[in-house]
């Protein structure tokens, strides 16, 4: 018997531009075992435990958000219209001092509801508090998570930093071996401006010894890059390379202020960059040279960052912005095609987050996919699917979400999470946080 058969779907494989106007997918033990055109043979229907008629919906890979901070969803709207440095020091960090386990759980759960509803199946998450709670929530929700315990070095003793790094490594290794097989572990020193060179070297050494990938905020603002160059005589990218940071797999977030030399260095070192266009715009950080990155062969994915700087987790919006922003800013409509943007949000994101057997609708790949309601007026004429998905669709068009072949949302109804309870608790915990902060 087979676990799941979905038929009568327009299948957007994103593999060599292949598209199936009307076909079916067969899933068993969490993977696609057949992706074919036309109606399924009667023999397959008889052997399928669950059969779903997609009724012409579009079937494609779910999104992989490669940079976010889910616990911060409880702070949505708390700090707007400020540059990054002021935003962090005057608004975000002072509030974060009051976050406890209940607030972390509430913020994370709210983010997971939003992710599922808008078609995200996996994400890379970093936070500096209670990441064990985040991991539990991800497992409960049925999503995939590449998780990391964030590390800031400034203001801590050598022993405290040693303990912090050890905790981060132990957590990461535990997630790598989790029985769900849906968790990955990263080491994530916050940024070159919050971590000393000695600490960054120690993290890089630990990553190599533990065979763990790394992530870091990198070259997000012009001010950050200039300050680093003044203090160390080198720009952040070159300095990290000198410290041996790129000797392990690295996913760098932002990369807004990098030059051609640095792009080539990152490409040569096989560094991936998570492009966060909406967060970079809202914080006034700038526009990453994604077109130049693509020309040099740099591996690019897409992230939302936290909802305090975005302010949502809808990857449809992020993918659209990634395509449109390059065209407008660099006066070149050919930069970042619809297909390239969609691939950045799916297959490239899966690879960057460590889920290398996901991101495509292809036999042998893990069955992480979504269904999109193609009957909506803004998605017509129905034949221009990839264009519509990037330039017209939104997370509200997603009807079904599957992770490893298991439904986490079916016909817009969440299966694994109690949305009403989560929304109530998020508001309750926000009011409690606000009371502590103001007093």
One Martini backbone bead per residue (centre of mass of N, CA, C, O) as a GRO file, in nm:
protein
  439
    1UNK     BB    1   0.099   0.034   0.016
    2UNK     BB    2   0.013   0.375  -0.010
    3UNK     BB    3  -0.012   0.686   0.142
    4UNK     BB    4  -0.029   0.895  -0.125
    5UNK     BB    5  -0.274   1.048  -0.359
    6UNK     BB    6  -0.238   1.304  -0.608
    7UNK     BB    7  -0.475   1.446  -0.833
    8UNK     BB    8  -0.552   1.679  -1.057
    9UNK     BB    9  -0.269   1.840  -1.116
   10UNK     BB   10  -0.053   2.110  -1.132
   11UNK     BB   11   0.290   2.047  -1.190
   12UNK     BB   12   0.566   2.216  -1.028
   13UNK     BB   13   0.896   2.115  -1.031
   14UNK     BB   14   1.165   2.296  -1.113
   15UNK     BB   15   1.283   2.081  -1.324
   16UNK     BB   16   1.392   2.184  -1.607
   17UNK     BB   17   1.108   2.335  -1.654
   18UNK     BB   18   0.904   2.141  -1.562
   19UNK     BB   19   0.552   2.068  -1.658
   20UNK     BB   20   0.227   1.962  -1.538
   21UNK     BB   21  -0.094   2.009  -1.623
   22UNK     BB   22  -0.184   1.693  -1.564
   23UNK     BB   23  -0.146   1.513  -1.254
   24UNK     BB   24   0.059   1.303  -1.032
   25UNK     BB   25   0.126   1.193  -0.689
   26UNK     BB   26   0.337   0.960  -0.513
   27UNK     BB   27   0.340   0.856  -0.164
   28UNK     BB   28   0.615   0.714   0.044
   29UNK     BB   29   0.768   0.750   0.327
   30UNK     BB   30   0.796   1.079   0.256
   31UNK     BB   31   0.808   1.019  -0.063
   32UNK     BB   32   0.854   1.037  -0.391
   33UNK     BB   33   0.764   0.770  -0.636
   34UNK     BB   34   0.565   0.951  -0.825
   35UNK     BB   35   0.572   1.160  -1.132
   36UNK     BB   36   0.283   1.226  -1.340
   37UNK     BB   37   0.096   1.211  -1.618
   38UNK     BB   38  -0.219   1.216  -1.569
   39UNK     BB   39  -0.399   0.968  -1.472
   40UNK     BB   40  -0.423   0.729  -1.253
   41UNK     BB   41  -0.405   0.421  -1.216
   42UNK     BB   42  -0.609   0.194  -1.076
   43UNK     BB   43  -0.389   0.037  -0.919
   44UNK     BB   44  -0.302   0.280  -0.744
   45UNK     BB   45  -0.570   0.348  -0.609
   46UNK     BB   46  -0.593   0.066  -0.466
   47UNK     BB   47  -0.300   0.131  -0.299
   48UNK     BB   48  -0.420   0.383  -0.160
   49UNK     BB   49  -0.496   0.528   0.138
   50UNK     BB   50  -0.473   0.828   0.020
   51UNK     BB   51  -0.705   1.042  -0.162
   52UNK     BB   52  -0.661   1.337  -0.381
   53UNK     BB   53  -0.843   1.590  -0.531
   54UNK     BB   54  -0.718   1.891  -0.665
   55UNK     BB   55  -0.889   2.044  -0.883
   56UNK     BB   56  -0.642   2.210  -1.039
   57UNK     BB   57  -0.429   2.260  -0.864
   58UNK     BB   58  -0.123   2.373  -0.748
   59UNK     BB   59   0.187   2.188  -0.741
   60UNK     BB   60   0.445   2.257  -0.499
   61UNK     BB   61   0.689   2.358  -0.337
   62UNK     BB   62   0.775   2.448  -0.050
   63UNK     BB   63   0.901   2.675   0.160
   64UNK     BB   64   1.235   2.819   0.246
   65UNK     BB   65   1.333   2.987   0.533
   66UNK     BB   66   1.674   3.119   0.584
   67UNK     BB   67   1.570   3.373   0.787
   68UNK     BB   68   1.491   3.366   1.139
   69UNK     BB   69   1.288   3.476   1.450
   70UNK     BB   70   1.025   3.343   1.596
   71UNK     BB   71   0.998   3.461   1.892
   72UNK     BB   72   0.960   3.768   1.776
   73UNK     BB   73   0.648   3.767   1.712
   74UNK     BB   74   0.567   3.910   1.988
   75UNK     BB   75   0.700   4.200   1.854
   76UNK     BB   76   0.509   4.294   1.658
   77UNK     BB   77   0.521   4.645   1.607
   78UNK     BB   78   0.726   4.762   1.840
   79UNK     BB   79   0.952   4.847   1.597
   80UNK     BB   80   0.958   5.126   1.394
   81UNK     BB   81   1.135   5.335   1.186
   82UNK     BB   82   1.443   5.217   1.213
   83UNK     BB   83   1.755   5.167   1.238
   84UNK     BB   84   1.928   4.899   1.329
   85UNK     BB   85   2.097   5.005   1.568
   86UNK     BB   86   1.859   5.147   1.714
   87UNK     BB   87   1.656   4.915   1.711
   88UNK     BB   88   1.820   4.726   1.894
   89UNK     BB   89   1.917   4.913   2.142
   90UNK     BB   90   1.622   5.069   2.201
   91UNK     BB   91   1.398   4.819   2.147
   92UNK     BB   92   1.471   4.513   2.140
   93UNK     BB   93   1.673   4.439   2.368
   94UNK     BB   94   1.506   4.557   2.609
   95UNK     BB   95   1.267   4.354   2.568
   96UNK     BB   96   1.423   4.076   2.574
   97UNK     BB   97   1.485   4.073   2.886
   98UNK     BB   98   1.167   3.966   2.945
   99UNK     BB   99   1.188   3.698   2.827
  100UNK     BB  100   1.025   3.387   2.842
  101UNK     BB  101   0.909   3.078   2.790
  102UNK     BB  102   0.614   3.160   2.726
  103UNK     BB  103   0.687   3.375   2.512
  104UNK     BB  104   0.847   3.196   2.323
  105UNK     BB  105   0.620   2.996   2.261
  106UNK     BB  106   0.415   3.201   2.153
  107UNK     BB  107   0.585   3.321   1.921
  108UNK     BB  108   0.650   3.058   1.773
  109UNK     BB  109   0.362   2.952   1.725
  110UNK     BB  110   0.269   3.191   1.558
  111UNK     BB  111   0.475   3.151   1.330
  112UNK     BB  112   0.385   2.863   1.245
  113UNK     BB  113   0.107   2.936   1.154
  114UNK     BB  114   0.195   3.139   0.936
  115UNK     BB  115   0.367   2.948   0.769
  116UNK     BB  116   0.160   2.738   0.693
  117UNK     BB  117  -0.052   2.934   0.563
  118UNK     BB  118   0.200   3.035   0.348
  119UNK     BB  119   0.387   2.764   0.259
  120UNK     BB  120   0.584   2.671   0.483
  121UNK     BB  121   0.813   2.385   0.559
  122UNK     BB  122   1.091   2.549   0.614
  123UNK     BB  123   1.361   2.661   0.848
  124UNK     BB  124   1.581   2.916   0.973
  125UNK     BB  125   1.678   2.945   1.322
  126UNK     BB  126   1.742   3.223   1.559
  127UNK     BB  127   1.824   3.219   1.914
  128UNK     BB  128   1.919   3.308   2.267
  129UNK     BB  129   1.647   3.158   2.371
  130UNK     BB  130   1.501   2.866   2.425
  131UNK     BB  131   1.549   2.645   2.179
  132UNK     BB  132   1.404   2.396   2.292
  133UNK     BB  133   1.120   2.511   2.253
  134UNK     BB  134   1.131   2.549   1.952
  135UNK     BB  135   1.177   2.254   1.878
  136UNK     BB  136   0.914   2.144   1.996
  137UNK     BB  137   0.726   2.314   1.815
  138UNK     BB  138   0.820   2.206   1.542
  139UNK     BB  139   0.747   1.911   1.588
  140UNK     BB  140   0.446   1.958   1.647
  141UNK     BB  141   0.384   2.102   1.364
  142UNK     BB  142   0.563   1.938   1.125
  143UNK     BB  143   0.817   2.077   1.059
  144UNK     BB  144   1.116   2.225   0.939
  145UNK     BB  145   1.437   2.270   1.127
  146UNK     BB  146   1.702   2.506   1.139
  147UNK     BB  147   1.893   2.531   1.431
  148UNK     BB  148   1.993   2.801   1.672
  149UNK     BB  149   2.211   2.930   1.912
  150UNK     BB  150   2.266   3.230   1.981
  151UNK     BB  151   2.576   3.446   1.971
  152UNK     BB  152   2.712   3.675   2.207
  153UNK     BB  153   3.024   3.824   2.322
  154UNK     BB  154   2.959   4.081   2.445
  155UNK     BB  155   3.000   4.096   2.802
  156UNK     BB  156   3.172   3.830   2.839
  157UNK     BB  157   3.327   3.580   2.967
  158UNK     BB  158   3.524   3.324   2.881
  159UNK     BB  159   3.348   3.110   3.029
  160UNK     BB  160   3.074   3.197   2.915
  161UNK     BB  161   3.152   3.143   2.618
  162UNK     BB  162   3.217   2.847   2.648
  163UNK     BB  163   2.934   2.765   2.746
  164UNK     BB  164   2.775   2.873   2.505
  165UNK     BB  165   2.909   2.700   2.286
  166UNK     BB  166   2.848   2.427   2.411
  167UNK     BB  167   2.543   2.452   2.408
  168UNK     BB  168   2.511   2.493   2.102
  169UNK     BB  169   2.642   2.221   2.017
  170UNK     BB  170   2.461   2.025   2.172
  171UNK     BB  171   2.197   2.111   2.040
  172UNK     BB  172   2.275   2.062   1.743
  173UNK     BB  173   2.336   1.757   1.771
  174UNK     BB  174   2.054   1.681   1.874
  175UNK     BB  175   1.897   1.768   1.621
  176UNK     BB  176   2.042   1.585   1.416
  177UNK     BB  177   1.930   1.316   1.599
  178UNK     BB  178   1.641   1.338   1.570
  179UNK     BB  179   1.366   1.132   1.530
  180UNK     BB  180   1.211   1.306   1.310
  181UNK     BB  181   1.412   1.417   1.074
  182UNK     BB  182   1.344   1.764   1.092
  183UNK     BB  183   1.634   1.841   1.207
  184UNK     BB  184   1.879   2.099   1.236
  185UNK     BB  185   2.224   2.208   1.299
  186UNK     BB  186   2.361   2.521   1.410
  187UNK     BB  187   2.606   2.774   1.413
  188UNK     BB  188   2.541   3.122   1.564
  189UNK     BB  189   2.697   3.391   1.533
  190UNK     BB  190   2.567   3.683   1.507
  191UNK     BB  191   2.827   3.892   1.455
  192UNK     BB  192   3.107   4.084   1.400
  193UNK     BB  193   2.983   4.324   1.599
  194UNK     BB  194   2.927   4.088   1.852
  195UNK     BB  195   3.207   3.941   1.778
  196UNK     BB  196   3.500   3.828   1.833
  197UNK     BB  197   3.761   3.691   1.675
  198UNK     BB  198   3.815   3.469   1.884
  199UNK     BB  199   3.524   3.358   1.886
  200UNK     BB  200   3.498   3.295   1.585
  201UNK     BB  201   3.726   3.088   1.586
  202UNK     BB  202   3.597   2.896   1.794
  203UNK     BB  203   3.345   2.833   1.629
  204UNK     BB  204   3.487   2.725   1.377
  205UNK     BB  205   3.632   2.493   1.520
  206UNK     BB  206   3.376   2.352   1.626
  207UNK     BB  207   3.243   2.301   1.354
  208UNK     BB  208   3.465   2.113   1.247
  209UNK     BB  209   3.466   1.901   1.483
  210UNK     BB  210   3.129   1.860   1.455
  211UNK     BB  211   3.011   1.894   1.170
  212UNK     BB  212   2.901   2.201   1.139
  213UNK     BB  213   2.719   2.451   1.048
  214UNK     BB  214   2.694   2.800   0.953
  215UNK     BB  215   2.588   3.124   1.083
  216UNK     BB  216   2.543   3.484   0.980
  217UNK     BB  217   2.563   3.812   1.008
  218UNK     BB  218   2.629   4.005   0.693
  219UNK     BB  219   2.661   4.302   0.569
  220UNK     BB  220   2.392   4.486   0.632
  221UNK     BB  221   2.556   4.757   0.678
  222UNK     BB  222   2.748   5.028   0.615
  223UNK     BB  223   2.831   5.093   0.908
  224UNK     BB  224   2.936   4.815   0.985
  225UNK     BB  225   3.165   4.797   0.773
  226UNK     BB  226   3.319   5.057   0.849
  227UNK     BB  227   3.375   4.983   1.147
  228UNK     BB  228   3.535   4.724   1.090
  229UNK     BB  229   3.760   4.853   0.916
  230UNK     BB  230   3.859   5.048   1.137
  231UNK     BB  231   3.924   4.826   1.362
  232UNK     BB  232   4.075   4.588   1.153
  233UNK     BB  233   4.143   4.665   0.837
  234UNK     BB  234   3.874   4.505   0.753
  235UNK     BB  235   3.640   4.350   0.607
  236UNK     BB  236   3.427   4.106   0.703
  237UNK     BB  237   3.475   3.889   0.485
  238UNK     BB  238   3.787   3.880   0.495
  239UNK     BB  239   3.808   3.828   0.800
  240UNK     BB  240   3.659   3.557   0.810
  241UNK     BB  241   3.853   3.413   0.625
  242UNK     BB  242   4.108   3.449   0.808
  243UNK     BB  243   3.952   3.283   1.051
  244UNK     BB  244   3.811   3.020   0.905
  245UNK     BB  245   3.490   3.036   0.862
  246UNK     BB  246   3.475   2.904   0.549
  247UNK     BB  247   3.551   2.587   0.612
  248UNK     BB  248   3.255   2.573   0.645
  249UNK     BB  249   2.941   2.567   0.613
  250UNK     BB  250   2.769   2.872   0.495
  251UNK     BB  251   2.506   3.098   0.613
  252UNK     BB  252   2.448   3.419   0.501
  253UNK     BB  253   2.303   3.708   0.614
  254UNK     BB  254   2.225   3.937   0.347
  255UNK     BB  255   2.472   4.089   0.188
  256UNK     BB  256   2.451   4.397   0.102
  257UNK     BB  257   2.774   4.496   0.159
  258UNK     BB  258   2.914   4.385  -0.128
  259UNK     BB  259   3.163   4.315  -0.341
  260UNK     BB  260   3.304   4.158  -0.602
  261UNK     BB  261   3.533   4.026  -0.441
  262UNK     BB  262   3.345   3.906  -0.217
  263UNK     BB  263   3.167   3.736  -0.398
  264UNK     BB  264   3.394   3.555  -0.501
  265UNK     BB  265   3.481   3.448  -0.229
  266UNK     BB  266   3.209   3.321  -0.151
  267UNK     BB  267   3.193   3.137  -0.396
  268UNK     BB  268   3.464   2.980  -0.354
  269UNK     BB  269   3.351   2.894  -0.048
  270UNK     BB  270   3.043   2.808  -0.065
  271UNK     BB  271   2.861   3.036   0.012
  272UNK     BB  272   2.559   3.125   0.147
  273UNK     BB  273   2.278   3.349   0.075
  274UNK     BB  274   2.040   3.535   0.258
  275UNK     BB  275   1.779   3.702   0.124
  276UNK     BB  276   1.627   4.018   0.280
  277UNK     BB  277   1.449   4.254   0.142
  278UNK     BB  278   1.233   4.370   0.345
  279UNK     BB  279   1.415   4.419   0.588
  280UNK     BB  280   1.621   4.601   0.439
  281UNK     BB  281   1.410   4.818   0.375
  282UNK     BB  282   1.287   4.889   0.654
  283UNK     BB  283   1.590   4.950   0.784
  284UNK     BB  284   1.770   5.090   0.559
  285UNK     BB  285   2.018   4.899   0.448
  286UNK     BB  286   1.940   4.808   0.151
  287UNK     BB  287   2.068   4.655  -0.163
  288UNK     BB  288   2.138   4.369  -0.282
  289UNK     BB  289   2.362   4.221  -0.532
  290UNK     BB  290   2.206   3.977  -0.683
  291UNK     BB  291   2.286   3.987  -0.978
  292UNK     BB  292   2.591   3.956  -0.927
  293UNK     BB  293   2.576   3.694  -0.770
  294UNK     BB  294   2.455   3.524  -1.001
  295UNK     BB  295   2.683   3.569  -1.211
  296UNK     BB  296   2.902   3.429  -1.001
  297UNK     BB  297   2.742   3.174  -0.852
  298UNK     BB  298   2.591   3.233  -0.607
  299UNK     BB  299   2.424   3.105  -0.339
  300UNK     BB  300   2.063   3.156  -0.323
  301UNK     BB  301   1.829   3.273  -0.087
  302UNK     BB  302   1.533   3.315   0.130
  303UNK     BB  303   1.433   3.565   0.376
  304UNK     BB  304   1.258   3.748   0.640
  305UNK     BB  305   1.310   3.751   0.911
  306UNK     BB  306   1.166   3.920   1.136
  307UNK     BB  307   0.854   4.071   1.227
  308UNK     BB  308   1.000   4.340   1.327
  309UNK     BB  309   1.135   4.373   1.006
  310UNK     BB  310   0.879   4.331   0.788
  311UNK     BB  311   0.589   4.182   0.925
  312UNK     BB  312   0.623   3.888   0.785
  313UNK     BB  313   0.609   3.521   0.658
  314UNK     BB  314   0.558   3.569   0.350
  315UNK     BB  315   0.717   3.425   0.079
  316UNK     BB  316   0.574   3.552  -0.157
  317UNK     BB  317   0.662   3.843  -0.097
  318UNK     BB  318   0.970   3.789  -0.097
  319UNK     BB  319   0.998   3.681  -0.385
  320UNK     BB  320   0.884   3.927  -0.529
  321UNK     BB  321   1.087   4.133  -0.417
  322UNK     BB  322   1.344   3.999  -0.524
  323UNK     BB  323   1.267   4.059  -0.821
  324UNK     BB  324   1.181   4.366  -0.830
  325UNK     BB  325   1.418   4.517  -0.693
  326UNK     BB  326   1.640   4.466  -0.905
  327UNK     BB  327   1.503   4.599  -1.147
  328UNK     BB  328   1.468   4.887  -1.024
  329UNK     BB  329   1.751   4.957  -0.897
  330UNK     BB  330   1.921   4.848  -1.174
  331UNK     BB  331   1.768   4.889  -1.448
  332UNK     BB  332   1.679   4.557  -1.491
  333UNK     BB  333   1.437   4.334  -1.604
  334UNK     BB  334   1.625   4.061  -1.618
  335UNK     BB  335   1.648   4.042  -1.327
  336UNK     BB  336   1.527   3.800  -1.176
  337UNK     BB  337   1.338   3.571  -1.241
  338UNK     BB  338   1.069   3.398  -1.159
  339UNK     BB  339   1.210   3.124  -1.146
  340UNK     BB  340   1.452   3.210  -0.972
  341UNK     BB  341   1.288   3.307  -0.728
  342UNK     BB  342   1.144   3.037  -0.671
  343UNK     BB  343   1.404   2.872  -0.628
  344UNK     BB  344   1.510   3.035  -0.387
  345UNK     BB  345   1.244   2.954  -0.206
  346UNK     BB  346   1.314   2.637  -0.239
  347UNK     BB  347   1.562   2.460  -0.340
  348UNK     BB  348   1.780   2.659  -0.226
  349UNK     BB  349   1.672   2.664   0.064
  350UNK     BB  350   1.696   2.366   0.131
  351UNK     BB  351   2.002   2.346   0.092
  352UNK     BB  352   2.093   2.573   0.292
  353UNK     BB  353   1.936   2.420   0.545
  354UNK     BB  354   2.007   2.090   0.482
  355UNK     BB  355   1.765   1.993   0.273
  356UNK     BB  356   1.878   1.810   0.007
  357UNK     BB  357   1.587   1.624  -0.031
  358UNK     BB  358   1.450   1.897  -0.113
  359UNK     BB  359   1.245   2.128  -0.333
  360UNK     BB  360   1.124   1.896  -0.518
  361UNK     BB  361   0.922   1.747  -0.774
  362UNK     BB  362   1.060   1.430  -0.715
  363UNK     BB  363   1.181   1.139  -0.738
  364UNK     BB  364   1.306   1.080  -0.397
  365UNK     BB  365   1.187   1.314  -0.269
  366UNK     BB  366   1.070   1.497  -0.034
  367UNK     BB  367   0.725   1.558   0.067
  368UNK     BB  368   0.736   1.904   0.020
  369UNK     BB  369   0.418   2.060  -0.013
  370UNK     BB  370   0.177   2.249  -0.213
  371UNK     BB  371  -0.145   2.405  -0.249
  372UNK     BB  372  -0.301   2.607  -0.507
  373UNK     BB  373  -0.554   2.823  -0.579
  374UNK     BB  374  -0.643   2.861  -0.932
  375UNK     BB  375  -0.940   3.023  -0.929
  376UNK     BB  376  -0.842   3.294  -0.902
  377UNK     BB  377  -0.843   3.594  -1.065
  378UNK     BB  378  -0.522   3.661  -1.011
  379UNK     BB  379  -0.462   3.355  -1.172
  380UNK     BB  380  -0.514   3.481  -1.456
  381UNK     BB  381  -0.428   3.292  -1.672
  382UNK     BB  382  -0.364   2.962  -1.585
  383UNK     BB  383  -0.092   2.903  -1.755
  384UNK     BB  384   0.086   3.134  -1.588
  385UNK     BB  385   0.218   3.015  -1.317
  386UNK     BB  386   0.496   3.131  -1.234
  387UNK     BB  387   0.419   3.422  -1.259
  388UNK     BB  388   0.185   3.418  -1.052
  389UNK     BB  389   0.342   3.317  -0.802
  390UNK     BB  390   0.526   3.579  -0.796
  391UNK     BB  391   0.324   3.840  -0.896
  392UNK     BB  392   0.022   3.745  -0.750
  393UNK     BB  393   0.054   3.576  -0.514
  394UNK     BB  394  -0.034   3.437  -0.189
  395UNK     BB  395  -0.068   3.280   0.112
  396UNK     BB  396  -0.391   3.274   0.079
  397UNK     BB  397  -0.376   3.047  -0.164
  398UNK     BB  398  -0.326   2.834   0.038
  399UNK     BB  399  -0.462   2.499   0.126
  400UNK     BB  400  -0.203   2.301   0.133
  401UNK     BB  401   0.022   2.110   0.361
  402UNK     BB  402   0.329   1.918   0.321
  403UNK     BB  403   0.531   1.692   0.532
  404UNK     BB  404   0.644   1.408   0.446
  405UNK     BB  405   0.331   1.356   0.346
  406UNK     BB  406   0.211   1.536   0.575
  407UNK     BB  407  -0.055   1.695   0.697
  408UNK     BB  408  -0.081   2.047   0.826
  409UNK     BB  409  -0.281   2.134   0.588
  410UNK     BB  410  -0.645   2.120   0.515
  411UNK     BB  411  -0.844   2.315   0.363
  412UNK     BB  412  -0.734   2.550   0.570
  413UNK     BB  413  -0.679   2.337   0.800
  414UNK     BB  414  -0.533   2.285   1.085
  415UNK     BB  415  -0.377   1.991   1.225
  416UNK     BB  416  -0.133   2.054   1.455
  417UNK     BB  417  -0.276   2.331   1.537
  418UNK     BB  418  -0.412   2.577   1.771
  419UNK     BB  419  -0.493   2.876   1.667
  420UNK     BB  420  -0.677   3.009   1.879
  421UNK     BB  421  -0.489   2.960   2.121
  422UNK     BB  422  -0.232   3.097   2.009
  423UNK     BB  423  -0.346   3.383   1.969
  424UNK     BB  424  -0.431   3.430   2.259
  425UNK     BB  425  -0.148   3.384   2.391
  426UNK     BB  426   0.009   3.601   2.240
  427UNK     BB  427  -0.152   3.843   2.352
  428UNK     BB  428  -0.109   3.782   2.652
  429UNK     BB  429   0.209   3.791   2.645
  430UNK     BB  430   0.235   4.078   2.536
  431UNK     BB  431   0.100   4.222   2.774
  432UNK     BB  432   0.302   4.118   2.983
  433UNK     BB  433   0.555   4.238   2.854
  434UNK     BB  434   0.465   4.535   2.853
  435UNK     BB  435   0.444   4.561   3.161
  436UNK     BB  436   0.743   4.504   3.223
  437UNK     BB  437   0.871   4.724   3.041
  438UNK     BB  438   0.717   4.982   3.164
  439UNK     BB  439   0.820   4.910   3.473
   0.00000   0.00000   0.00000
